[in-house]
Amino acid sequence: MKLLLDSHAVVWWAVFPGRLRSVTRAAISSPDNEVFLSTASVWELGLKIARGKLKLPEDYAPRLLAHGFEELPVSITHAVRATTLPPLHGDPFDRLLIAQALDEGLMLVTSDRAIMRYDVPTMEA
């Protein structure tokens, strides 16, 4: 499987792995699966850290990459697709993750019910 973690799933994996379902933790840690970290999630989490709404280790993103996560840059194609999605979800970061998952053939790991209303493959975080 190719997995893309929603921002909250990134936080849970990095700091609170027990919040993830056991089957999800197993899928993320399996060497048979590819796990992607979107630059959109790093940006979103960075904004929350800067506003004092979230605390994460300063090196959380490089550590995830060092442990096998793959960086998923945001492309113009992703941005265009995010703007053409039905208006089921207003969060621009989540819309971008949905577009990335659709464009790249990834399963989006999330617990966000609004995301699950889209026709995008998901795995419950």
Summary of the structure (lengths in Angstrom):
residues: 125
radius of gyration: 13.6
end to end distance: 14.9
largest distance: 36.9
contacts: 360
relative contact order: 0.23
helix: 51%
strand: 15%
